[in-house]
Amino acid sequence: MQQRKLYVGNLPFSVSEADIEQTFSACGEIENVKLITDRETGCSRGFAFVTFSTQQGADQALSKHGEEIQGREIVVSVAKERDGVHGRRPPRR
């Protein structure tokens, strides 16, 4: 199974989508970078998703696991699909 979408975690809160794209662009052509932010504050939540045009680019990017971005060791893994309705928890009652 091919998976071109990667999870990138343990990001510094100051990192931007452009910083992430710059870090991973050497691995291959990037289709999309999505830095996840808090809905209320707009601040980074410390993780992102990077989608590559080719499987080869995604495979090469996995080797960046443990590298540093702005002083923090990043986590890079294959993104997993969330279960449930849009992956959200059911509302509290």
RACOR-V464112 format. One record per helix or strand of 2 or more residues. SS is the DSSP state (2 for helix, 1 for strand). FROM is the first residue (numbers start at 0). TO is the last residue. If there is no record, write none. Layout:
ss=SS from=FROM to=TO
ss=SS from=FROM to=TO
This chain:
ss=1 from=4 to=8
ss=2 from=16 to=26
ss=1 from=29 to=36
ss=1 from=43 to=51
ss=2 from=54 to=63
ss=1 from=67 to=68
ss=1 from=71 to=72
ss=1 from=74 to=77
ss=2 from=84 to=86
